[in-house]
Amino acid sequence: MLTDILRASVAASAIRLATPYIFASLGETFGQRSGVLNLGVDGIMLMGAFAAYYAVYETGSLVLGVIAALVVGLLMGLIMAFISVTLQAEQGISGIGIYLFGLGLSELLFQKTVSTPTPINGFSRINLPILTDLPILGEILFNHNLLVYIAFALVPISAYVLNRTTFGLQIRAVGQNPQAADAMGVNVARVRYMTVTIGGAFSAMAGASLSIALLNIFQSNLTSGQGFIAVALVYFGAWRPVWVMAGALLFSTVNALQLQIKTIEGALGLDIPSEFAVMAPYVVTIIALIFASKRAEQPTALTKPFERGE
Amino acid sequence: MRTLIDRLFALALPILAVAAALLIGAIMLLLMDADPIESYKALYNGAFGTVNARSETLVKATPLLLVGIGICIAFRGGVINIGGEGQMIAGAVMGTYVALEFKTMPFTGTQTIHQDLPQYLTIAVCLISGFLAGAFWGGIAGLLKAYFDVNEILSTIMLNQISVQLMGYLLNGVMLDPRQRERVNHIPRTARIPDYAQIPRITWLTDIPIRLHYGFIIALVLAVVIYIFLWRTTLGYRIRAVGKNQRAARYAGINVRRQMLFSMCLAGGFAGLAGTIQVLGLQYRLQTDGSAAGFTGNAGFNGIVAALFGGLHPVGTIPASVFFGGLLIGAQSLQRTAQVPASLIITLNGLVVVFVVSSQIFIRRRTQRRAKEQ
C-alpha cells in the first residue's frame, strides 16, 4: 500500500515536472526541423517566467500572465529569428548571447520591481468529476493544473502539424534542403521566422509553467538551466514530438525519483549521496544522446543559414 | 592597402558592438531613473579608478583570459565549447587536491615536496594537474563528438551539471576541511592550501597591498604561446584546417576526429588551469554554494564573451578579458553607488555576443563582393 502511494506520487510529480520540458522542447523541435538551432531557450524561459509572474503579481489574473509570457516569447523568438535568419549569425554562439541577455534582464527587472521572491496564487489543480477520484490513476493523471494538460495536448497537435499539414511539409523541406524548397517556391526565410517565433512562445510558456503553475514564485535564474536540457531532449527525441515527450518524461521521472530519494532509500535500505541522485538525469541524458545520435538523422540544414542564389 | 582596410574593419566591428550594447544599457539606465553618464562614470571608476580597482580588474580578467584562450583553440578547431564552467571545476578540484595532499614524492617515499622542491616547481605540479583534469573533462565531450557523433554543445552542458555535483560530493566528503568536519552544519569547503602551493602576489608594482598574483602573468604568456602554436606550428595548422573545412582537411590526410578530440582537450585544459589558478592564486581553498557560478563566477561563459570580443585570437583576448573583467568589477560599485543591479552587465554581455556574431555578415558580404569584382 505504501509503495503504491509512493509510486503514484512519483508518477504524478514526474508528469508535472515534465511540463516545462515539453513546452520548451516542442517549440525547439519546430525551429530545428526547419534548420535553426536556438540555444537561447533558457533565456527566453526566464523572460517568460518573469513576465507571467509579474503580470499575475500585479493583476492577479492568470490569463494576463499567460498573455504576458506569450507576448514576451514571441518578441524574443522574433529577435532570435532576425539574428539567425536575416543576419545569418552562428547559431550556437548567438544562442548563448540570447541566454545571457534573458538571464540578466529577467533578474534586473525582478530586482527593480518585486525584488524579494513573493509567492503568488498560480494555476491550481483541477478536480475532474469521477476521474480524479479514481484510485491511483486519478492522482497520477487527473489531478494537475491546466498548463500540464495544455503541454501534453500540444504533443499530438505538433506531431500533426509537422507530419500532416502543408506548413509542416514546408518546415521539413526547409530543414532538409532549403535550396530545393526555395526552387519549389517555398519562402525559406518566412518559414524559419515562423518556427523560431513559435519556439519562442513555447519556451516562454515553459517558463510560465514554472513561475505561475509549478512553483508559483520567481527568483534569479529560476530555470537553473532547464532550457538547455530541453534543447538536448530534442536531439534525444530525434526531432519527433512524441519521442521528445518520452524523453521529457524519462528525464522528469528521474528528477521526481531524486526528490523522493530519502523515502526510497528508506524503503530499500540504501544510502545514496544526494549529489549522485541530482547528477543522475544528466548522466542518463548523455548516455541517451550516444544512442540517439546513432539511430537518428538530424535535419540536414540544421545550423546552416540559407542565402538565395548560392 | 586593401588588406589593411579589411583588418581595420574587422577590428572595428567588435568595438562598435560594445558601443551599441553600452548605448542600449544607457537607455535601460534611463528607464530605471538612473543617470547614464554618472552610472558609467561609477562603472569606470569602480573598474579602473584606483590602484586597487585596477588590480581587482586584472584579477577578474585572469580566468576570463585563460578560458578565452581555450575557447579560441576550440572555435578555430571547429568545436563549440560551452563546458568552461565544468572544466574549471574539474581543474580546481584536482589542483586543490594535489596542493593539499601531494606531500610525498612518489616512489621515494617520505620526503615532502615543499622541502625537496622549490616553490615554483610545487606550484607547477599543481597547475599541470589542474590542466590535465580540465583536459580530461573537456576530452570526454571531445571523445563523444569525434567518435559517437554526440553534439558537443549538449554534452558539455550536461558535463557542467555533473561536475558541480561531483564537486559538492567531494567537498562534503573526502575533501572536507577537517576543522569543518567537527561542526554540525559544516560549510562544504576544503582546508586552506599550504603556503608553498600558493601563487605569490605581485608586490613590485605598488606599495599598496593588492590581490593581483602571478597567475595573470602566466595567462599573458600562455596567450602569446598559443598564438604561436596556432599560427606557426604544424599541429596548430592542423587544428585550424579542421575548423576551416573538414572535408578538405580529410583529403589532406588529417585525422579529423583526432584533431577535434585534441582541440577539446586543450580547451578544457585551459579552463581547468583557470580553475586551479582561482584556488592557488586567490581563494586558497575550494568552496561551493551548490552552484557552478558559486565557484567560477560565470567565468566559463564570460570567457566565451571575451574570446569573441577578442576576435577568437589569443592575443586579442588579452585586452578583451581586461575590458570584461573591468565591466564585472565596475558593476559591483555601480550596484553600491547607483543601486543599479549588477545583472545589467550580464544583460549587456549577452547583447555584445549577439552583436558580435550578427555583425560577421558585414565581413562576409565584403569578401563576397571582393570575389565578384575579381
Contacts between the chains, C-beta under 8 A, distances in Angstrom:
chain1	res1	chain2	res2	distance
A	39	B	153	6.7
A	43	B	350	7.3
A	83	B	354	6.1
A	83	B	357	7.6
A	83	B	358	5.3
A	87	B	358	4.3
A	87	B	361	5.2
A	88	B	361	5.5
A	88	B	364	7.8
A	89	B	354	7.6
A	89	B	357	4.1
A	89	B	358	4.6
A	89	B	360	6.6
A	89	B	361	7.2
A	90	B	357	5.1
A	90	B	360	7.2
A	92	B	80	4.6
A	92	B	82	7.8
A	92	B	153	5.6
A	93	B	80	7.1
A	93	B	304	7.2
A	93	B	308	6.7
A	93	B	353	6.4
A	93	B	357	5.0
A	94	B	353	6.9
A	94	B	354	5.7
A	94	B	357	4.7
A	94	B	358	6.8
A	96	B	82	6.9
A	96	B	301	6.9
A	96	B	304	6.2
A	96	B	350	8.0
A	96	B	353	6.0
A	97	B	350	4.9
A	97	B	351	7.1
A	97	B	352	7.5
A	97	B	353	3.1
A	97	B	354	3.8
A	97	B	357	6.8
A	98	B	350	6.7
A	98	B	354	6.6
A	99	B	350	7.0
A	100	B	301	6.7
A	100	B	305	7.5
A	100	B	346	5.6
A	100	B	347	7.4
A	100	B	349	5.2
A	100	B	350	3.2
A	100	B	353	6.4
A	101	B	347	5.7
A	101	B	350	3.1
A	101	B	351	6.0
A	101	B	354	6.8
A	102	B	350	7.3
A	103	B	343	7.7
A	103	B	346	5.8
A	103	B	350	7.3
A	104	B	343	4.6
A	104	B	344	6.8
A	104	B	345	7.2
A	104	B	346	3.1
A	104	B	347	3.2
A	104	B	348	7.4
A	104	B	349	7.1
A	104	B	350	6.0
A	105	B	343	7.7
A	105	B	347	4.7
A	105	B	350	7.9
A	107	B	341	6.8
A	107	B	343	4.0
A	107	B	346	7.4
A	108	B	28	7.7
A	108	B	341	5.1
A	108	B	343	4.5
A	108	B	344	5.6
A	108	B	347	6.0
A	111	B	341	4.1
A	111	B	343	6.7
A	112	B	32	5.9
A	112	B	341	6.9
A	220	B	343	7.6
A	224	B	291	7.9
A	225	B	157	7.2
A	225	B	160	8.0
A	225	B	161	6.7
A	228	B	154	7.8
A	228	B	157	4.5
A	229	B	157	7.8
A	231	B	153	7.9
A	231	B	154	6.7
A	231	B	157	8.0
A	232	B	154	4.5
A	232	B	157	6.9
A	232	B	158	6.9
A	235	B	151	6.2
A	235	B	154	6.2
A	273	B	169	5.5
A	273	B	172	7.8
A	273	B	173	7.5
A	275	B	165	4.2
A	275	B	166	7.0
A	275	B	168	4.8
A	275	B	169	3.9
A	275	B	172	7.5
A	276	B	165	7.1
A	276	B	169	6.9
A	278	B	165	5.2
A	279	B	161	7.1
A	279	B	162	5.2
A	279	B	165	4.1
A	279	B	166	7.2
A	282	B	158	4.4
A	282	B	159	7.8
A	282	B	161	4.6
A	282	B	162	5.1
A	283	B	158	7.7
A	283	B	162	6.5
A	285	B	154	7.9
A	285	B	158	5.5
A	286	B	144	7.3
A	286	B	150	7.3
A	286	B	155	5.9
A	286	B	158	4.9
A	286	B	159	7.6
A	289	B	144	7.7
A	289	B	150	4.8
A	289	B	151	7.4
A	289	B	154	6.1
A	289	B	155	6.7
A	289	B	158	8.0
A	290	B	144	6.8
A	290	B	148	5.0
A	290	B	150	5.7
A	293	B	148	6.2
A	293	B	149	4.2
A	293	B	150	5.3
A	293	B	151	7.6
A	294	B	148	7.7
A	294	B	149	7.4
